[in-house]
Amino acid sequence: MDLTLGKGIFLIAAPSLRDPNFRQTVVLLCEYGPEGALGVVVNRPTAMSISEALPQVPIIEGAGHVLYAGGPVQTNQVMLLYRGREFPENAHHVFDGVCLGGDMGMVERILTNVGGQEAFRAYLGYSGWGPGQLENEMKTGSWIVVPADPNLLFEKDPSSVWRDLLLTLGDTYRPYAEMPFDPSSN
């Protein structure tokens, strides 16, 4: 599969990528252009709840939603990904009913509409690349590109996303799917 870089794709960290910020991660690319790229790591839940990061939003208190580590850039900023049919005007469409934004009204609607198809995830920080930086990382084999899947974002156990995506890439990647995060502890 030969996909080009663009928003709405997953960047799967190659097994050889040793950078601790991105080792065994899956990044949803949310923006991409001549100015660079922006995405969020989708498979790194933190021990922190969203209500700890956003105490001024009473609707999320006690909701039990986990905050994810979105990347090493601006780790004091919370970014939200939403899945739904209708979005606030200020939301940025990423792909297939998934938007990036920060609208607490949307979060409230999702939390009060139990059993609906809408969902959200909150990310502390993001992953960013300057002009040409991601393209250079692609040339060195740091990332594998696959189409993004909203089910992997909102329904799958985040701890298995990297592994499961590797398994879809064929027998070449099968041995790496069981690789521990730190191979020296093997």
C-alpha positions as CSV (number, residue, x, y, z in Angstrom):
1,M,0.0,0.0,0.0
2,D,1.5,3.3,-1.1
3,L,-0.2,6.1,0.7
4,T,0.9,9.7,0.6
5,L,1.2,11.9,3.7
6,G,-1.9,13.8,4.5
7,K,-4.4,14.4,7.3
8,G,-6.5,11.4,8.3
9,I,-3.8,8.8,8.2
10,F,-2.0,6.8,10.8
11,L,1.7,7.0,11.2
12,I,2.8,3.7,12.7
13,A,6.2,3.9,14.4
14,A,8.5,1.5,12.7
15,P,10.0,-1.2,15.1
16,S,13.4,0.4,14.6
17,L,12.2,3.9,15.8
18,R,14.0,4.3,19.2
19,D,13.0,7.9,20.1
20,P,11.2,7.4,23.5
21,N,8.6,10.0,22.5
22,F,7.4,7.8,19.6
23,R,8.6,4.3,20.3
24,Q,5.7,1.9,19.5
25,T,3.3,4.7,18.9
26,V,0.5,5.3,16.4
27,V,0.0,9.0,15.5
28,L,-3.1,10.3,13.8
29,L,-2.0,13.0,11.4
30,C,-4.5,15.8,11.9
31,E,-2.9,18.6,9.7
32,Y,-0.4,18.4,6.9
33,G,0.9,20.9,4.5
34,P,4.0,22.9,3.4
35,E,4.2,24.5,6.9
36,G,4.7,21.1,8.5
37,A,2.5,18.5,10.2
38,L,0.5,18.0,13.4
39,G,-0.9,14.9,14.9
40,V,-1.7,13.2,18.2
41,V,-0.3,9.9,19.6
42,V,-3.4,7.8,20.0
43,N,-2.1,4.9,22.0
44,R,-0.5,6.4,25.1
45,P,-3.1,6.8,27.9
46,T,-1.8,8.5,31.0
47,A,-2.7,7.8,34.7
48,M,-4.4,11.2,34.7
49,S,-8.1,11.8,34.2
50,I,-9.5,14.5,32.0
51,S,-11.1,16.2,35.0
52,E,-7.6,16.7,36.6
53,A,-6.4,18.5,33.5
54,L,-9.7,20.5,33.0
55,P,-11.0,21.1,36.6
56,Q,-13.0,24.1,35.4
57,V,-15.4,21.8,33.3
58,P,-17.9,20.3,35.8
59,I,-19.6,18.0,33.3
60,I,-16.4,15.8,33.0
61,E,-15.9,15.5,36.8
62,G,-16.2,11.8,37.7
63,A,-16.8,10.8,34.1
64,G,-13.7,8.6,34.3
65,H,-12.2,9.5,30.9
66,V,-8.5,9.1,30.6
67,L,-6.2,11.8,29.3
68,Y,-3.8,10.6,26.6
69,A,-0.3,11.8,25.9
70,G,-0.6,13.4,22.5
71,G,3.0,14.1,22.0
72,P,6.0,16.1,23.2
73,V,4.9,19.5,22.0
74,Q,2.9,22.0,24.2
75,T,2.3,19.4,26.9
76,N,0.3,21.9,28.9
77,Q,-2.4,22.2,26.2
78,V,-5.4,19.8,25.9
79,M,-6.6,18.9,22.4
80,L,-9.8,16.9,21.8
81,L,-10.7,14.5,19.0
82,Y,-14.5,14.0,18.4
83,R,-16.4,11.4,16.5
84,G,-19.9,12.4,15.5
85,R,-22.2,13.7,12.8
86,E,-22.5,17.3,13.8
87,F,-19.6,19.5,14.9
88,P,-19.0,22.9,16.3
89,E,-18.1,25.6,13.7
90,N,-14.6,25.9,15.0
91,A,-13.8,22.1,14.7
92,H,-11.2,21.0,12.2
93,H,-12.3,18.0,10.1
94,V,-9.7,15.3,10.0
95,F,-11.4,12.3,8.4
96,D,-14.6,10.2,8.3
97,G,-16.7,12.0,11.0
98,V,-13.6,12.7,13.1
99,C,-12.7,16.3,14.1
100,L,-10.1,18.0,16.2
101,G,-11.1,20.9,18.4
102,G,-11.6,22.1,22.0
103,D,-15.3,22.7,22.3
104,M,-16.6,21.7,25.8
105,G,-20.2,22.0,24.5
106,M,-19.5,19.1,22.2
107,V,-18.0,17.1,25.1
108,E,-21.1,17.8,27.2
109,R,-23.4,16.6,24.4
110,I,-21.4,13.4,24.0
111,L,-21.4,12.7,27.8
112,T,-25.2,13.3,28.1
113,N,-26.1,11.3,25.0
114,V,-25.4,7.8,26.5
115,G,-25.4,5.0,24.0
116,G,-24.9,7.2,21.0
117,Q,-22.2,6.8,18.3
118,E,-20.5,10.0,19.3
119,A,-17.2,9.8,21.3
120,F,-14.3,11.9,22.2
121,R,-10.7,11.5,23.5
122,A,-8.5,14.2,25.1
123,Y,-4.8,14.6,24.5
124,L,-2.2,16.5,26.5
125,G,0.2,18.0,23.9
126,Y,0.6,17.0,20.3
127,S,3.2,15.8,17.9
128,G,4.6,18.3,15.4
129,W,7.0,18.4,12.5
130,G,8.4,21.5,10.8
131,P,8.6,21.8,7.0
132,G,10.2,18.7,5.5
133,Q,10.9,17.1,8.8
134,L,8.3,14.3,8.5
135,E,9.2,13.7,4.9
136,N,12.8,13.1,6.0
137,E,11.7,10.7,8.8
138,M,9.7,8.8,6.1
139,K,12.8,8.5,4.0
140,T,14.7,7.0,6.9
141,G,12.0,4.4,7.5
142,S,10.8,5.8,10.8
143,W,7.1,5.6,10.0
144,I,4.7,3.3,8.2
145,V,1.6,4.9,6.7
146,V,-1.9,3.3,6.8
147,P,-5.4,4.8,6.4
148,A,-6.8,6.0,9.8
149,D,-9.7,4.0,11.3
150,P,-12.2,5.7,13.7
151,N,-12.9,2.4,15.5
152,L,-9.2,2.1,16.4
153,L,-9.3,5.6,17.8
154,F,-12.4,5.4,19.9
155,E,-13.2,1.7,20.6
156,K,-10.0,-0.3,20.6
157,D,-7.9,-0.9,23.7
158,P,-5.1,1.7,23.2
159,S,-2.4,-0.7,24.5
160,S,-3.0,-3.1,21.5
161,V,-3.3,-0.5,18.7
162,W,0.4,-0.5,17.6
163,R,0.6,-4.3,17.8
164,D,-2.7,-4.9,16.0
165,L,-1.8,-2.5,13.2
166,L,1.6,-4.2,12.7
167,L,-0.2,-7.5,12.4
168,T,-2.2,-6.1,9.5
169,L,1.1,-5.4,7.6
170,G,1.9,-9.0,7.0
171,D,4.4,-11.6,8.0
172,T,7.4,-9.3,7.9
173,Y,6.1,-7.4,10.9
174,R,4.6,-10.3,12.9
175,P,7.7,-10.9,15.1
176,Y,7.8,-7.2,16.0
177,A,4.2,-7.2,17.2
178,E,5.2,-9.1,20.3
179,M,8.3,-7.1,21.0
180,P,8.5,-5.5,24.5
181,F,8.6,-1.7,24.7
182,D,12.2,-2.0,26.0
183,P,13.9,-4.9,24.2
184,S,16.7,-4.9,26.7
185,S,14.3,-6.1,29.3
186,N,13.7,-9.2,27.3
